[in-house]
Amino acid sequence: MPDTELSEAERRTRAVRTVAACAHDADDLRHLLDMLGLDPTDALPPEQRPAPVPAPRRAKGQGLPIVELTALVTAAVSDRG
């Protein structure tokens, strides 16, 4: 009997591909992946996935400056674009 256990990476890969096949357009895909906590790069082979960028440490209760927030959102949108 074959092993039916999938690794977390394989489950995420299959989930991204399934959602992509059902999405109506790129915006729909982006929203669905966000809702499911998936990233489009989850469908890439592990050696092609970008390395995660660690978030800078902040003092408890200190918010993110609007300039940094804008830069993060702009980078995320252009990466997914």
C-alpha positions in Angstrom: 0.0 0.0 0.0 1.5 3.4 -1.0 2.2 6.0 1.7 -0.7 8.6 1.4 0.8 11.0 3.9 1.8 14.3 2.2 4.3 16.8 3.5 3.1 20.2 4.5 4.9 21.7 1.5 3.2 19.3 -0.9 -0.2 20.0 0.6 0.4 23.8 0.2 1.5 23.3 -3.4 -1.6 21.3 -4.2 -3.8 23.8 -2.5 -2.3 26.8 -4.4 -2.7 24.9 -7.7 -6.3 23.9 -6.9 -7.2 27.5 -6.0 -5.5 28.8 -9.1 -7.5 26.4 -11.3 -10.8 27.7 -9.7 -10.0 31.4 -9.6 -11.7 33.7 -12.1 -8.8 36.1 -12.5 -5.6 37.2 -10.9 -7.4 39.4 -8.3 -9.7 36.6 -7.4 -6.7 34.3 -7.0 -4.8 36.8 -4.8 -7.9 37.2 -2.5 -8.5 33.5 -2.2 -4.9 32.7 -1.4 -4.8 35.5 1.2 -8.0 34.2 2.8 -6.5 30.7 3.0 -3.1 31.9 4.3 -1.3 30.6 1.2 1.4 32.3 -0.9 1.7 31.9 -4.7 5.3 30.9 -4.2 4.1 27.8 -2.3 3.5 26.2 -5.7 7.2 26.6 -6.6 9.7 23.8 -6.0 11.5 24.4 -2.7 14.8 25.3 -4.3 13.1 28.1 -6.3 11.1 29.6 -3.3 12.4 33.0 -2.1 13.9 33.0 1.4 11.6 34.5 4.0 12.5 38.0 5.2 12.5 38.3 9.0 10.4 41.1 10.4 12.4 43.7 12.4 12.0 43.5 16.2 10.0 46.3 17.7 9.3 47.3 21.3 6.0 46.0 22.6 3.2 48.4 21.8 5.2 50.3 19.2 3.4 50.6 15.9 4.8 50.4 12.4 5.6 53.8 10.9 3.4 54.6 7.8 6.5 54.8 5.6 7.5 51.3 6.5 4.0 50.0 6.1 3.7 51.6 2.6 7.0 50.1 1.6 6.0 46.6 2.8 2.6 46.7 1.0 4.2 48.0 -2.2 6.8 45.3 -2.1 4.2 42.6 -1.5 2.0 43.8 -4.3 4.9 44.0 -6.8 6.2 40.5 -5.7 2.8 39.0 -6.4 2.2 41.1 -9.5 
